[in-house]
Amino acid sequence: MSKSYIVDSIHAGVARLEDPDGRFFEVPATQLPRGARDGHVVTPVPADETDSGSVRFAIDQAATEQRKKVIRAKLDKLRGRSTL
């Protein structure tokens, strides 16, 4: 299973990613797929042979949706709403 990262922010061409241990690091935003934004879960994908070894990422849609559900449930709990 590939390691996943959360896009914390994208600013001025730099993406700040959070690893599963809560550590942050920066990569050029060009390494993220088009449409990636804050909160997306991304996973590294193999670079093609013409790429000089730089890492590329793909959005993990299923993990991103699951993360949104967990966050939504936590917010609802904090707001005193019951989740169905």
C-alpha positions as CSV (number, residue, x, y, z in Angstrom):
1,M,0.0,0.0,0.0
2,S,1.3,3.4,-1.0
3,K,1.8,6.1,1.6
4,S,-0.7,8.9,1.5
5,Y,-0.4,12.6,2.2
6,I,-2.8,15.4,2.9
7,V,-2.6,18.7,1.0
8,D,-2.4,21.3,3.7
9,S,-2.0,24.3,1.4
10,I,-0.9,25.4,-2.0
11,H,0.6,28.9,-2.3
12,A,2.9,30.7,-4.7
13,G,3.7,27.5,-6.6
14,V,4.5,25.4,-3.5
15,A,2.4,22.7,-2.0
16,R,2.6,21.9,1.7
17,L,1.9,18.2,2.4
18,E,1.3,16.5,5.7
19,D,2.5,12.9,6.1
20,P,0.7,10.2,8.3
21,D,3.0,11.1,11.2
22,G,1.9,14.7,11.2
23,R,5.1,16.0,9.7
24,F,5.0,18.7,7.0
25,F,7.1,19.1,3.9
26,E,7.0,21.2,0.7
27,V,7.0,20.1,-2.9
28,P,6.6,22.1,-6.1
29,A,2.8,22.4,-6.8
30,T,3.5,21.2,-10.3
31,Q,4.0,17.7,-8.8
32,L,0.3,17.6,-7.9
33,P,-2.4,16.8,-10.4
34,R,-4.5,19.5,-11.9
35,G,-7.4,20.3,-9.6
36,A,-5.6,19.3,-6.4
37,R,-6.5,21.6,-3.5
38,D,-6.3,21.9,0.3
39,G,-7.7,18.8,2.1
40,H,-7.2,16.4,-0.8
41,V,-5.5,13.1,0.0
42,V,-2.7,12.4,-2.5
43,T,-0.5,9.4,-3.1
44,P,2.8,9.2,-5.0
45,V,2.8,7.6,-8.4
46,P,5.7,6.3,-10.4
47,A,7.4,8.9,-12.6
48,D,7.7,8.0,-16.3
49,E,11.1,7.4,-17.8
50,T,11.3,10.9,-19.3
51,D,10.9,12.5,-15.9
52,S,14.2,13.0,-14.1
53,G,13.1,11.1,-11.0
54,S,10.8,13.7,-9.5
55,V,7.8,12.4,-7.6
56,R,4.3,13.0,-8.9
57,F,1.1,12.6,-7.0
58,A,-2.4,11.5,-7.8
59,I,-5.6,12.4,-5.9
60,D,-7.0,9.5,-3.9
61,Q,-10.7,10.3,-4.3
62,A,-12.0,7.5,-2.0
63,A,-9.6,8.5,0.8
64,T,-10.5,12.2,0.3
65,E,-14.2,11.5,0.6
66,Q,-13.7,9.3,3.7
67,R,-11.7,12.1,5.3
68,K,-14.4,14.6,4.5
69,K,-17.0,12.4,6.2
70,V,-14.9,12.0,9.3
71,I,-14.3,15.7,9.6
72,R,-18.0,16.5,8.9
73,A,-19.0,14.0,11.7
74,K,-16.5,15.6,14.2
75,L,-17.8,19.1,13.3
76,D,-21.4,18.0,13.8
77,K,-20.5,16.5,17.2
78,L,-18.8,19.7,18.3
79,R,-21.9,21.7,17.2
80,G,-24.2,19.4,19.1
81,R,-25.8,17.9,16.1
82,S,-26.6,14.2,15.9
83,T,-25.3,12.4,12.8
84,L,-27.6,9.9,11.1
